[in-house]
């Protein structure tokens, strides 16, 4: 892998507009819906579905938190490609709004701290869950750099170790870092069932209870695709002194489509700096 590696968009024109002007207008419309002052945050959870369904929830999250120049974006691995804990340490990701450089210094420090993280572009090539967050982050931070990590393991001990490693590296870093956990909530059940299941998961998230979230998701069969990224983010946040989490917005795809028989849930959560 060379420093000239450029990861091209996998879902531009499908999950979000491929035209820069259209993308900017749509994303800014979602960002503008949030009200009030921004807060400094250690981490957040934002959905990653097509913008027409979940963009308003993601926009509310990213409009509410201060976006520093460095973000770590944790996402699930929907494709099954690559290794279980996949990081990219070099190059940049292309979006219709321009390229976002990977922060190689932070990525290398994190790999040194947590040996289970492996250099692997394959897990990221066709994965949409980190990609769809980038335009929001770009619009809120013109000097954005980031580190992408695809989480394809369901082992709690590995997720906890990743979170603690993130906390250790962030704690020693000389600038603020935001951890973005990219996740949708329950998938493809009725609106009524999804809201009940999602409430159980959100309750654990708002309590900053990583083990509780892991247990309720696995035991209650809640198909929250990014529970791994959320567990790691929450673990890091607790290690860094976070005391609370706040639900910014919740919705389901049924709120947009009108189909209440089979929906996906979306939760926007922020973890403020204590």
Secondary structure, 3 states (H helix, E strand, C coil): CCCCCEECCCCECCCECCCHHHHHHHHHHHHCCCCCCCECEEEEEECCCCHHHHHHHHHHHHHHECCCCEEEEEEECCCCCCCCEEECCCCEEEECCEEEEECHHHHHHHHHHCCCCEECCHHHHCCCCCHHHHHHHHHHCCCCEEEEEEECCCCHHHHHHHHHHHHHHHHHCCCCEEEEEECCCCEEECHHHHHHHHHHHHHHHHCCCHHHHHHHHHHCCCCCCCHHHHHHHHHHHHHCCCCCCEEEEEEECHHHHCCCCCEEEEEEEEEECC
